[in-house]
């Protein structure tokens, strides 16, 4: 539909993938090298700036492979939930996916079993798809090959450090600022900033599986949303609105439909600008 095409072009423009003439910009040309959707490609490129390439390549591979979670057998549900909780990351679903990929790569295989059987035993225990995780490994290698071919820097792994968490959040916001939602009443009713639709967290979201239950994040970034999937956001992680204001294009924030969320972001933006405008005190 013409509306979808116009929306896609507008999104590419916000992602700095187009130049003033509507052709691919330098960033857009690099994004087109990756077999990824534009937002994920932009986040991966941003990871070069924020020194979190190793983690973002794993995440991009996991998001590209088919969903990794599978429903556990009814009689194993409680045990599987306990094993899966051990892989949850406190900073969100994106980080949990990296955790799962790393754990699968580093699993202790039973030497008495063929490799595929050992894989399936680990995957059954955690109710994840071995097929999806093996595919993620292949996709990850392909993405690294593209990065090496076009000579993008690959930073060393740093997963688990506080600085790395912030850097992954920055890279994600650089690509996914178009997919942010805010909990408007503290009970999990998330209004998406771009079109004010109210959605919810999915049942497998790390924030709903945590024990003991904790507060839901006020602001989240999500990977995708479709009404057909129980009106739920898919792959959700908490972000700070200050980071969104710093990394999202100013004209994107200005063009958001009127809402309390937009007003809050514009207030934050004014504070950031005021701080930037304060002259440095000479030493």
ABEGO torsion letter per residue (X at the ends): XAAAAAAAAAAAAAAGABBAAGBBBAAAAAAAABBBBAAAAAAAAAAAAAGAAAAAAAAAAAAABBBABBBBBAAAAAAAAAAAAAABBAAEAAAAAAAAAAAAAABBBBAABBAAAAAAAAAAAAGBBAAAAAAAAAAAAAAAAAAAAAGBBBBBBABGBAAAAAAAAAAAAAAAAABBBBBAAGAGBBBBAAAGBBBBBBAABAAAABOBBBBBBABBBBABBBAABGGBBBGBBBBBAAAAAAABBAAAAAABBBBAAAAAAAAAAAAAAAAAABBBBBX
